[in-house]
Amino acid sequence: MFYWLMKNLVIGPILLTVFRPWVRGIENVPRNGPVILASNHLSFVDSVFLPLVLDRRVVFLAKSDYFTGKGIKGWMTKVFFEASGQIPIDRSGGRASEASLNTGLRVLADGYALGIYPEGTRSPDGIMYRGRTGVARMILESGAPVVPVAMIDTEKVMPIGVRIPKVMRPGVVFGEPLDFSRFAGLEGDRFVLRSITDEIMYELGRLSGQQYDDVYATTVKDRRPAHTR
């Protein structure tokens, strides 16, 4: 109920009026049932504009730190993430990664649309980076269709390190569903998982027009000063 109120009566109408996001390919997203929305990740506001342009609810898996902050700022951050339909997960790796996968599978089993960023983190410079194979495991274990999503110009609306967004029109492009049924039952094969992930990243690059660099975004971020990550 809280999500519905925020999206349809409180925050959503204001954002749609102010930013007027443009959309292409929305007919590629199923109106109901489980679906994985695999998106590039340019800005903090990607998780706002992607679900905002769809009639159905979209659930994201967000790092648990966003839900445990102190004071008024921590409370406001938690409220924001809950209002945008995000679920806290532990991203520390190991067993936490397995728990995150299981959380995503439960979301899909409940018939929701699950938003995933295969790069694992925001691009620090607008370049598209190597995808992580967790999205491929989720695709094969759930059997859910996957729709590639390209966020356009959201890094200009709210660049990394900026607190107040710039008013301009971002875009959301939904590509045609990708079919990986030929790999059914091979979720334990790391070469298959890499092949699926690379195919998704290729399609995202085609839709977004981004330059691609075959390294992980986290590697690039680790080389940069903290305030630019």
FENDA-V170681 format. One record per pair of residues at least 12 apart in sequence whose C-alpha atoms are under 6 Angstrom apart, sorted by sequence separation. I is the first residue (numbers start at 1). GAP is how many residues later the second one is. D is the distance in Angstrom with one decimal. If there is no record, write none. Layout:
i = <I/I>
gap = <GAP/GAP>
d = <D/D>
This chain:
i = <119/118/119/118/154/153/152/152/151/151/150/150/62/64/149/61/62/63/64/149/59/60/61/62/63/64/59/62/63/148/147/146/146/140/137/60/150/58/59/60/58/59/136/150/150/133/136/133/136/133/131/34/34/36/37/40/33/34/35/36/37/38/39/34/38/3/42/41/42/128/127/128/129/127/128/129/130/127/129/130/129/130/129/129/124/35/37/39/34/35/36/37/38/39/40/35/37/38/39/43/43/42/19/21/23/25/26/28/19/20/21/22/23/24/25/19/21/23>
gap = <12/13/13/14/16/17/18/19/20/21/22/23/24/24/24/25/25/25/25/25/26/26/26/26/26/26/27/27/27/27/30/31/32/47/50/54/54/55/55/55/56/56/57/57/58/60/60/61/61/64/66/74/77/77/77/77/78/78/78/78/78/78/78/79/79/80/80/81/81/82/83/83/83/84/84/84/84/85/85/85/86/86/87/88/105/109/109/109/110/110/110/110/110/110/110/111/111/111/111/111/112/113/148/148/148/148/148/148/149/149/149/149/149/149/149/150/150/150>
d = <4.4/4.8/5.9/5.4/5.5/5.2/5.7/4.7/5.9/4.9/5.8/5.0/6.0/4.4/5.6/5.7/5.8/5.5/5.0/4.7/5.1/4.6/5.0/5.0/5.1/5.7/5.5/5.9/5.9/5.2/4.5/5.6/5.7/5.8/5.5/5.9/6.0/4.9/4.9/4.9/5.7/5.9/5.3/5.9/5.2/5.7/5.9/5.9/5.8/5.7/6.0/5.0/4.3/5.9/5.9/5.9/4.5/5.0/4.8/4.9/4.7/4.9/5.1/5.4/5.8/4.8/5.3/4.9/5.3/6.0/5.9/6.0/5.9/5.3/4.7/5.1/4.9/5.9/5.8/5.2/5.8/5.0/5.6/5.5/5.8/5.3/5.9/5.9/5.8/5.2/4.6/5.0/4.9/4.5/5.7/5.8/5.9/5.8/5.7/5.7/4.9/5.2/5.9/5.1/5.8/6.0/5.8/5.6/5.7/5.7/5.0/4.8/4.9/4.8/4.7/5.3/5.4/5.8>
